[in-house]
Amino acid sequence: MNWKNLFRPGANMSPAEVSAFMSEHQADEYQLLDVRQPGEYKKEHIPGALLIPVKELLERKAELDKTRPTFIY
């Protein structure tokens, strides 16, 4: 299974559109998923983002909430 199959098709959003969405919604209404490597996450990440490196997505998919919009970076 390809990791992309974990998510429903959705629109690509610009950083400005995601920022606007986040400012208009409570943090528990969406999830931020950081798929970079731990060192990159440690160096800098968006507060509240969940780190699951892309190679671990299939193994850790249970950690994701399928009911909330997910922004992946």
C-alpha positions, -999 to +999 in steps of 0.1 A: +000+000+000+012+035-009+012+060+020-009+084-002-038+059+000-041+068+037-057+101+029-088+111+010-081+131-021-081+168-013-072+201-026-036+214-026-036+245-005-010+273-004+007+281+029-014+312+031-046+292+027-035+268+054-026+296+077-060+312+071-078+279+078-058+275+110-067+310+122-104+304+115-106+270+133-097+255+167-066+234+168-087+203+176-106+207+144-076+197+121-043+180+124-008+190+112+014+161+100+051+167+096+065+139+075+101+150+076+130+134+095+134+138+133+164+161+129+144+185+106+115+184+130+137+192+160+154+221+142+120+237+134+084+227+131+049+241+133+037+241+169+012+212+174+024+192+145+027+154+148+059+140+136+056+108+115+084+105+090+071+095+056+087+061+057+068+053+090+033+064+078+020+030+070+031+015+103+018+044+124-014+052+105-035+045+137-021+076+152-040+098+127-075+110+131-094+103+099-122+125+109-102+157+108-087+176+079-050+168+077-024+192+065+008+174+055+042+190+052 
